[in-house]
Amino acid sequence: MAFSSYSPLQHSERRLLLVLAGIQFTHILDFMIMMPLGPQLIRTLHISTHEFGLLLSSYTFTAAASGLLAAMYVDRFDRRKLVLTLYMLFMVATLACGLAPGYLSLLLARAAAGAFGGILGALIQTVIADLIPFERRGNAMGKVMAAFAVSTVAGVPLGLLLAEHLPQLGWRAPFFFIVVLALPIWLGCRAVLPAMTAHLDRPYEGHILRRIFDIAREPAHMQAFAFVALLMLTSFSVIPYIALYYTANLGVSEAQITLIYLVGGAATLFSSNWIGRLSDRHGKLRTFYWVAIAAFVPILVTTHLVPVPFWFVLLNATVFFVLVSGRMIPGMAMATSVAPPPVRGTFMSLGGSVQMGASGLASLIGGLIIGKNAAGEVVNYNLVGYLAIVFGLASLWMASRLRLPAPPESAIAAADPAQVSK
């Protein structure tokens, strides 16, 4: 039986999380900011919609592949040096996006940015798991997930704003903005992130690919990978088609879509911290159950909506963003705790590839199920909602099987028995 009691973050931990959240914000923003640039890129670079789609997917594909590649070396170096090096390379790749003279060079730069950004996502979670005690890890994960939420919803309007108000730069402006924003974050990370070499004490024997295979096939690790995949399948079978369904079936305008994402992001910014603290106080598993089960309601409502007043659409979408993203906070706090520190970097790199792969698979499944009728309306979205609930129920079952760390004896002695949970 695992214990979880709430303990506020220390000052040094808050400074550390601030720079880690900054890294998370910029590399997710770098991915999201491409989406509204389609018309400008198609017009300026004389490319097709298919070629623009390849620009978007190249980031995801290389992020998944780089996670597998990183598993070969991530536990063999000081994590501080890896974070600083990879973030610098990410900035260089993003700068290359802004300087790209044509389509092919932009495609290669996007692939490079995805490769370094994908590794950074897993590495940030590894650093949190290594430096933040389990009893405070939910709060810490909530703060970093808040940056994820803000970057996700801010990317679309921010990309349009920069491209439209800096016509001399056009589509290049968002990439230069990210580089300017990332540089002080890199300096802050260099100042506050300590050397992390304790995991290097473990001797490495045998071929590196054999060790990666051994880590991947560990039953507890495989359960965690399955759990993470189910989290992604639940979310991303529904999320990519929300805007399409709202505009085609509910008559929601593009301006209202922007408002939905802005309001949902603002709400998630506050709720992420609250859910993180809640998971530390009442237990990661218990909080995950509460939030994940509650998320079934807006998932079903979203996939079954008929034309209703906009205030109801906005309210449901906000609840959807809060709960669907909120379940990731205790969920990832549990998943990152499964692997011991000596192999956690490799484990999280593999887990990052699972996340990206499952997200892409979920979008593909959703796209195969839905269609359009003669009137241009989206059909079978309700079936996607039912499938998401099946994935969500499976994640509840898998969560109960995760192997979580035992609490320190001092924490158990001080615990309120009513707050002891798995």
N, C-alpha and C positions, 0 to 999 in steps of 0.2 A: 504494500500500500504506500503510495507516494503522498508527500505532504506539500501543501502550497499555502504560504501565508504572505500577506502583503508587507513589503518593506520599501520605503521610498528610495528613489535613486540617489546616489551620492553625487556631490558636485563634480568630481572628476568624470564620473560616468555620464553626466548630462552633457559635459563638453565633448566627450568622445562621441556620444550619440548625435550631437549636433552636426559634426563633420561627416559622420557616416550617413546621416539622413541627407546631407547635401550631395554626397556622391550618388546616393540612390535617386535623388530628385533629378540630377542632371542626366544620368544615363537613361532613365526612363523617359524624361522629357525629350531626349535626343531621338528616341524611337517614335514617340507620339507626334512630334512636331512635323513629321513628314506628311501626315495624312491630309491636312488642309492645303498643302502645296501642289496637289495634283494638277489643277488647271494651269497654273503658272509653269510648272515643269513640262507639261505636255505641249504647251504653246511655245515656250522658249527653246526647249531642247528638241522639238519636233519628234516626239516619241508617241507611241500608242498607249492606250490604257493598259494593255498587257505588259508593256515595258515598265510602266509606272508601278504596276502590281509587283513586278520583279524587284524594283527598288525597295518596296516595303518588305517583301518576304526575305530578301537577302539578309537583312538584319537578324531576323528570327532564325533562319537556317544556320548562319555562322555562329550565332549565340549558342544554339544547341550543340553544334559540333565542337565549339571551343570548350564547352563544359566537359566533354569527354576527353579532349586533349589535356585540359588542365589537371584532370585526375592523375596524370602521369608525373606531375611535378609539384603540385600545390602544397603537399605536406613535406617537401624537402627543403623549403626555404623559410626564412623569417617572414611571417605574414605581413609585418609592417612594410618591408621592402617590396613585397609583391603588390600590396595595395597601392603604394606610391608609384611604382613602375607602371602598373597596368592603367592607373588613372591618367598618368602622363601620356601613355600611348593612346588612350581613349581621346584625350584632348587633341593630340596630333591628328588622329583619324577624322575627328569632327571638323577640325580646321581644314583638312583636305577636302571635306565635303563642300565647305563654303568656297574653296578656291578651285573646285573641279571645273575644267574648261568644257567638258562634254559629258554625254551620257555614260560612256564606258568608265571614265575616270570617277564619276560620281557613284556608279554601281560598285566599283572596287572599294572606294572610300567608305561607303555604307556597310559593305561586308566587313571591313576592318573594324569599324566602330561597333558593329554587332558582336564581333569576336571578343573585343576587350570589354565591352559593356556586359556581355553575358557572363564572363568570368567574375566581374566585379560584383554582380548581384549575389552570386553564391558565396563569394569571399566575404562580403559584408555580414551575411548571416553567420558565417563561420567565426568571424571576429567577435560578434555579439555573444555567440555561444561560448567562446573561450574566455572572454573577459567579464561577462555579466553573470553573477550567480543565478541559478535556476529560479530561486524565489523572487528575483526581480526581473527575470527575463521577459515575462509577458509585458510589463510596462515598457521595457526597452524596445521590444519588437513592435509595440504599438506606435512608438514615436517614429520609428523608421518606416513603418507601413503608412503612417500619415503622410510622409514625404512621397511615398509611392502613389497614394491616392491623389494628392494635389497635382503631381506631375501628369498623372493620367488624364485628369479633367481639364488641366490648364493648357495642355499641349495644343489642342485644336484651336481655341480662341487666340492663344499667344502667337502661334505660327501665323495666323491670318493677320493679326495686328502688326507684327513686325514687318511682314512682307508688304503690307499695304502702305504703311507709314514711312517706310524707307525705300522709296521706289528706285533710288540709285543703286541699291543692293538687291532688291527684289527677293527672290527665293533664297538667296545666300544669307540674308540678314539673320534668320533664326540660328544658323550654325555658328556664326560669329558671336552671337549673343551667348550661346551655351559655353563657348570657349572662354569668354570674358568672365562669365559667372563661375566657371570651374576652377580658374586659376587661384583665387583666394581660398577656395575650398581645399585645393591641394596643399597650399601653404599651411592652412589650419590643421589639416590631417598630419602633415609633417611635424607640427608642433606638439600635438596632443596624443597621437597614437604611439603607444610604447612598443618596444621590441617584443616580439612574440616568438620565442624559440623553444619553449618547453616541450612542444611536440616533437622536436628534433632529437630528443634523448632516446627515443625508441630506435633500436637497431633495425636496419632494413636488410632483409635477406631474400635471395631469389630474384627472378626476373620481374621487372616493374609491371608488365602486363599481367603476370600471374598474381601479383599483390592486388592490383586493381580488381581482377576477377574475384579474388577471395573476399575483398571488401564488398563488392556488389552482390555476391551470392550469400552473404551472411543473412540468416533468416530475419533477424531484427531489422536489418537495413532494407531488405526486400519489402517488409511490411511497411516501413516508412515511405519507401518509393511509391508503393501502391497507394498509400494514404494521400501523398502529395498529388499523384496523378488523378485520383478521384476528386480532390478539391478543385483542380483545374478543369476537369471534365464537367463538373457541376456548373461552374461559372461561365466558361467560354463556349459552351454549347448555346448559351442564351445571349450573352453580352454583345457579340459582334453584330447581331441583327436587330437590336433594340431600335436604333435610329431608323433603320429601313422600315420596320413594322410601324413605328409611330407615324412616320410621314405618309406611308402608303395606305395604311388602314385607319388611322385615327385623324388624319388631316392636320397633324402637327407641323408647323413651319420650321424651316432651318434655323431661324432666329430663336424659336422656342426650344429647339434641340440644344442650342448653345446654352440657353438659360438652365435647362434641365441638368446639364453637366456641371455648370458652375455652382448651382445650388447643391447638387449632390456631392460635389467635391468639398465645398465649404462644410457641409454637415459631417462628412467623413473625416475631415481634419480634426474635428472635436471628438467625434465618437471613437476614433482609433485609440486616442490616449485613454479614454474612459474604459473601453473594453480591455485594453492592456492592463490597467490597474485592477480591473475586476477579475481578470484571470489570475493575477498574482494573489489577490485576496481570497478568492473562493476556489481556486484550483483550475489548471489549464483544461483538463478534460471536462469538468463540469461546465465551465463557461463555454467551451466549444459546443457541447450539447445544446445549451440554451440558445446560443446565437444561430447555430446551424439549423436547428428545428424551426426557429422563428423565421429564418430566411426562406423557408419553403412557401410561406404566404405570399410575399411579393414576387417570387419566381412564378407561381401559378397565376397571380393576378396579371403580371406583365405579359405573359404568353397567351392570355385569354381576353385581354382588354377589347372592348368595343368602343365606338365613339362616345366619349364622356366629356364633361367640362375639363378644361385644361388644368384647373387647380387640383383635380383628383389625379390626373396623369403625373403632375409635378410631385405631389405628395407620395404617390406609390413609387416613383422612380427614386426619390430621395431615400425612402425606407429600403429600397432594393440595394442602392449603393452602400448604405450604412451596414446592413446585415450581411450581404454577400461578401463584401470586402472584410467585414469585421470577423467573420469566422476564420479568416486566414491568420489572424493574430495569435490566438491560442493554438491554432493548428500548427503553424510554423514554429512556435515556441516549443511544442512537443516534438515535432519532427527533427529539429536541429539538435535536440538533446539525446537522441537515440545513439549516435555514434560517439565513442570515446575520443578525447582530444587528439591523440596521435594520428588518427585517421579521419578526423572530422573534415579537414579541407578536401580530401579526396571524396568523401561521402557527399559533401555539399556540392562539389562540382558535378558529380554524377546526378545528384538531386536537381540541380539547375537544368541539366539536359532533360531530365524527366519532366520538369515543369514546362519547358518550352515545347517539347515534343507533345505532351498531353494537351497543351493549349492549342497547338496547331491541329491535332487530331479532333479536338472538340469542335473547333470552327468548321473543319471539313465535314464532320458528322452532321452538324446543324445545317450546313449548306446543302447537303444531300437530301435532307428531310424536307426542308421548306421549298416552296416554289411560288409562282405567281399565276393568278387566274387571268381571264380575258380582260378584266377591269383593272388589272395592274396591282391588285391587292395580294399581300403575302398570305399564303395558305400553309397549313400544317405546323404553324408555329406552336400551337397548343401541344402537339406531339413532342416537340423539342422540350417544352416545359415538363411534360411527364417524364421524359428520359432524364432530364436534369434532376428530378426528384429521386429517381432510381439511383443515380450516381451519388446523390447526397445521402440517401439512406445507407448505401454501401460505405460511405466515408465515416458515418457514425459507428458502424460495426468495426471498421478497421481501426478507428481511433482507440477503441477499448482494448485493442491487442498490442498497442505500441509499448515498447519497453522504455519506461521513463526512469531517470536517476533517482536513487533513494535520497531523502533529505538528511542533512546533518543532524546528529543526535541532539545538539543544542536547540535546533529549531523544533524538533519534535517535543522536547521537554517544555518549550515555551508555548506550544500550540494550544489553541482552543479546540477541544475535541470536535466541536461542531463544524470546524473548518478543515478537518482532515478528510481528504478525498483522494481519489486516484489522480 
